[in-house]
Amino acid sequence: MTDRTSVEESLREGGLLRDGPHSLLPEPRFSPVQVPIASVDDHFVEPRNLFLNHMSKRFGDRIPRVIENEDGVELWQFEDVLEPNRTMVVSVVGRPRNEWTLAPVRFDEMRPGSYDPKARLSDMDLAGVSVSMCFPSSIFGFAGQRFFRIRDRELGFAAFRAYNDWVIDEWVATDPRRFIAQQVMWFPDPNVAAEEIRANATRGFRSVAFSENPEALGFPSLYTDHWDPFFRACSETGTVIDLHVGSSSKVSRPSSESGSDVSLALFPVNAMLASVDWVYARVPVRFPDLKIVFSESGISWVPTIQERLRRNVRMSEVEGSTWREAEGPDEVFKRAFWFTSIEDPSGIDNRHLIGVDRIMLEVDYPHADSSWPDTQEIVAGEIAHLPDEDRERIAYKNACGVYGLSIESVEQVSSQLAVGSLT
């Protein structure tokens, strides 16, 4: 007979049992605004009714939805797959640190800014954040991997489209001045993905979340021409390609027993691997107008890769070298990529090696490493000592240039935040 305790532990590990207290801290104080901030890496927690509001009723009870089990756990249902929102990987803002666990969390136990755009604007106000761009939650995959994993391809495609409709028609529409519209990608067919990119560009989408390594998701690698229709559409429409660490559904773990602390410490390594792969796959060579952003990548590692690529140029005649382009790999790297920072003091000190025009900020709300609600103070601690031009570029002007935002609008929002006249 199976021990009852082991059954409960198994259910709890699977996210099917509630565990421990669930509480929210008191409201934080408003942060004095010292500089406009554009965050180009935040996240949603997708609301319960997302698909019910945006998918045809003909799909009936196959529409992805949130259900509740007898223990009070809320679970996303995708066909016969059940997934709980877990506190530590979905939303910890406003929660006591001793409650930062992998236990399932209900929507009414999260800070509403996690899933409600009006509440998110209020939380941005509290932290002095002028502009935000959001990625999906881990439930849906940082590049929308969930949708191609739905076995019924028609259902998966309809859910994919519904997701992007929700992003532009509900989330971004709440305040288009302050939310950057980012879509998710349709992986199964790059020609269909290209059609979606072109159509969505006319709707106001400025970027697309793609995978840093699609081969790890079971698709052809970047070294083939498989993805060229998608890349061409992004290039022609000016759609930025955002590569969030973990968007291949993998992060670096040196050994089979490496824990989460190890993978978190090595987050920048994922971007190091991916950036060199994208260069040598010649994606930015074939499509020189592409703008490619490494999200949640950090920046301190960038000079190391630049040095290694320059060294590769010196060794370009060795047997096995495949680089024969007019531009060196180091030159392609410096031209094609932008990077995001949340806490990189050594990277800020080396900003001129990285390129002052290549660095943007992230808040990563509502995740565990988010600077919220102390974003203004934390950012000031890293960049207040910089010359005005460098500080403004990193805080918001680079993001405006990459994503086609109005500098004047961002500055105006920041001025209004400083006097408390927004939400």
N, C-alpha and C positions, 0 to 999 in steps of 0.2 A: 504494500500500500504506500502511496506517495505521501510523504510528510506534509501536513497542512502548511507549516511554516515555509517549506521550500516552494510550495505552490504559490503562496502569497509573494514570496521574494521574486519568483519568476514573473508573476503578473506585474509587480511593481517595476521590475527592470524593463518590462515591455511597455510601460507607460499606461497600464490598465488599472492601477490602483493609486489613489491619492496618498500623499505622504507628507506629514509635517504641517507646520503653521503656514498661513498665507496672509501677509499683511503688507500695507503700504506705509512708507514713511510720511511724515508731515510735508506739506508743500514747501519746496525750497524758495529762497528769496530770489528776487530779480538780480541778475548780474549787470553791473555797470558796463556799458558798451564802450570798448576801447578801440575796436577796429571792426569793419564789416566782415562777416564770415560767410563763405559759401562752402557748405559741406557736400562733397560729391560721393560720399559713401555713408548712407544710412539704410535702414531696412523697414519694411512693413511687417506687421503681423496681419495676415489676410483675414478680413472679417468673415463672420459666419455666413452672411448672405451674399457674398461676392458672386457666386455662380448662379444662385437662384434669381438674382436680379438681371443677369446678362446672358442667360442661355435659354434656348427654345424649350418650351414646356414639353415638346415631343420626346425629349430625353427622359422625362419622368423621374423616377427615383434613382436613375443612373447619374444624375447631375451630382458632381462633388458637393458634399455638404458636411456640416458638423453635427454629429449625433452625441448623445449622452448615455453612458452606460449606467448600470445600477449602482455603481460606487460614486457617481457624480463626476466622473472624468469625461471631459469633452474631447472627442476624437474626430479628426477629418476622415471621411470615408471616400476612398477612390476605388470604385468597383468593390472588390472584396478585401481591399487593403485598408487597415485602420492605422492612423498616425496621430499621436498626441502632440500638442504643443508642450515643449519642455522648457522650464523656466530658464535654465542656464544658456540654452542655445537659441532661445526665441526672444525673451524679454525679461531683463532684470532691473531696468531703470525704476527708481523709486522703491525698490525692495531692500530690506535689510540684508547685509552680506551673508549672514548665517542662513539665509533662505535661498542662496544661490546654489541650487541643486539641479539634478536632472529629472526631478519629479514632474509629473504633468501639472499644468497650470490652466485654470479656467480663464475665460475672457474677463469675467468680473473680478479676477484677482490680479489682472495686469493694470498698469497705468494706461488709461484710455488713449494717450498719445501714441501707443503702440499700434493701434488699429483704426483710430478715428482721425481723419485729416484735420478737422477743426481743433481737436484736442492737441494734435501734433503741432499746429501753428502756435498754440498757447505755450507749449513746451519749448518751441524754438524761441519764442519771445523771452521766456524765462532765462534762457542761456545766451541770448543775444546773437542768435543764428539767423541770418537774413534769408538764405536760400538752402534748399535741401534736395538731394536726389536719392531715391530709394531703390534698393535691390529687394528681391523676394526674401522670404524667410527660408530657413533650412528645410521646412516641410516641402516647399516647392522647388528647392534647389536654387542656388544663386544665379543660375542662368535659365531657370525654368525647366530643369530636367524632368520634373514631375510629369509634364504633359506627354512626352514621347514614351513614358513608361506606362501610360494607360493603354491596356491591351486593345481596346476598341479604338482604332485609329480615327474614326469619324468623331467619336466622343472626345478623344484627346485633342483633336484639332479645334473642335468647338469650344472646349474649355480653355485652350491656349488663346483663342481670339477673345473670349469673354474676359480673360485676365487682363489683356491689354486694353480692352474697352473700359474696364473698371479703373485702370490706372489713369487713363486720359480723361474719362468722362466723370469720374467721381473724385479720385484723389487729387489729381493735378488741377481739375476745374474748380476746386475749392478756393485756390488762389494761384493762378498761373504765373504771377510775378515771383512766387516764392518756392514753387515746386518745379523741378526739372523733369520732363516726361521721358522716362526710360522704359522701353519695351523688352519683353522676353523674346527669345529666338525659337523658331520652328526648326528643330534639328533634322527630322526625317527626310526632308527634301529641300536642298539649297535653292532650287529654282522657285519653289513656293515661298521660301523664306525671303528671297529677293523681292518677290511681288509684295509681300507684307511690308518690307522695309520701305519700298517706294510709296505704297499707299499710306503708311503711317507717317511718313515725312510730311505729307500734306495735312495731317491732323495735328501736327505740333510735336511729335516725338523727336527728340534730339539725339537719342543714343539707344544702343541695344546691348543687353547683357549676353555675352557669348562665353564660351568655355576656353580657358587657357590651354586645354589639351583635349580636343574632341575625341581623339583616339582612345583615351581612357574611358570614354562613355560608350564605346563600341562602334564608333563611326570612323571613316577614313581620316588619316592624319593630315596635318597642315602641309605636308610635303607633296601631297597630290594636288590636282587642280579641282578636286571635288567641290571645294567651298568657294571657288572663284565667282560664281553668279551672286552669291551673298556678299562677298567682299566688294564686287563691282557695284552693287546697288548701294552699299554703304558709302563707297567713295563718291559716287555720282550724286548722292543726296546730302553729303556732308554729315551722315549719321556716325556718331562716335561709337567705337567698339570698346566696351568696358569689360575687362577681364578681372573678375573678383577671385581672390585666392579661395580655392576650394570649389570653383565652378566646374572642375573636372570630377567632382565628387570624391576627390582624394587630396590628402595633404601629406607632407613628408613625415614618415616615421622610420627612423634608422633601423629599428629591430622589431621583432614580433612582440616584445614586451614593452616597447616605448609607450608611455602614457600620454594623456592629454597635455600635461605640462611640457613634454618634449615637443609635441607637434605645434603648440602655441608659440614656443620659443623659436621654432624654425619656420614660422609663417613666411618671413621674407625669402627663405630658400625656395619656396614654390615659385615666387615671382622671378627669382634669378634663373631657375631652370626654364621657365616658360619664355622669358624675354629672349634668351639666347636661341631657343628653338624657333621662335617666330622670326628672328633675324635670319637664321640659316635655312628656314623653309622659304625665305624670300617673299613672304607675304607683303612686307612694306616696300620691297623692290618692285614687285609686279603692280602694286597699287600704291604709288608714292604719295597720294593725297589722303590716305587713311590716317585718322587720328585714333591712336590706341592707348588706352589708359589702364594701368595696373592698379586695381583697387584693393585697399587693405594690404598693400605691399610693403609699406614703409619706404624709406629713401636712403638709409645709411649704407645699403649694399651697392648702390648704383655705381659709385666710383670704382669699386672692385671689378665689376663686370666690364666697365669701360676699359680698364687697364688690361683685362684678359683679352678683350676683343682687339685692342691695339697690338697686343703681343701676337695674336693670331695673324694679323696682317704681316708682321715681320717673319712669321713662319709659313707664309702662304705658298712657298715653293716646295714644302716638304711633301713627301709621298702621301697621298690620301686626302690632301686639301681639296676642297670643292669650290672654294670662293674665287670667282673670276669676274666679279662685277666691277664697274667703274668706281662706285662708292665702296669704301671699306666697311666691314661689318660694324666697326665702332661708329662710323659716320651714320649708317642706317639707324643704329640704336639711338643716337642722340637726336636724330631728326624725327623718328616715328613715334616715340613713346613719351607718355606723361605718367606721373607717379603721385600717390596720395600719402599723406603723413598724418599721424595722430600723436606720436611721441617719438621724435627722432632728433634729439639735441645735436648729436654728432653729424647727422645729415644736414641740419640747418647750418652748422658751422662750415660744412663743405658744399654749400649751395652753389658756389660758382663752378665747382667741378661737375656737379650734377646738371646745372643749368637753372638759374633762378626762374626762368620762364617755364620750367618743366614740373614744378612742385605745386600741388594743391592740397587742401586740407580735407579731413574727414572727421565727423563726430561719432559715427557708428552707433547712433541711437537706434534701437534700445538695447544694444548688446553689452556684454560684461566689460569690455575695454572702452566703452564710450566715455567721452569727456563730460557728458551732460551730468548735472546741471552747471558745472564749473567751467564750461567751455571757454568763455572769455578769459578767465584767469589763467587757465592752462595754456591757451594759445599765446597770451601775453607773455607768459613765462618763457616761451620758446622764441618768440619773434619780436618782442618789444624793443630789444636792443639793436635791431637791424635798421639800416637806413630806410626812410619812408618808402622809397620806391620798391625796395625788396620786400618790405613788410606787406605792402598793399598787393603786390603781385601774388605772393604766396597765399594771403588771406582770402582774396576773392577775384583779383583781376585776371589771373591765369585761367580760373574756372570760367569766367565770362568769355574769354577768348576761345577756349576749347569748345564750350557748349553753346556759343552764340547768344549769350545773355547781354543785357544792357548794363553797363557799368553804372550808369546814372540811376537806373532803377534800383540796383542793389544798394547803392549809397543812400538813396532816398529812404528805402526800407530801414536801413541801419539808423538813419537820423531819426526816424519816427520811433524806433525801438528805444533810442536813447532818451526820448522824452515820454516814453510810455503811452504812445498814442495808437498802438496797434491792438490786436486781440488781447 
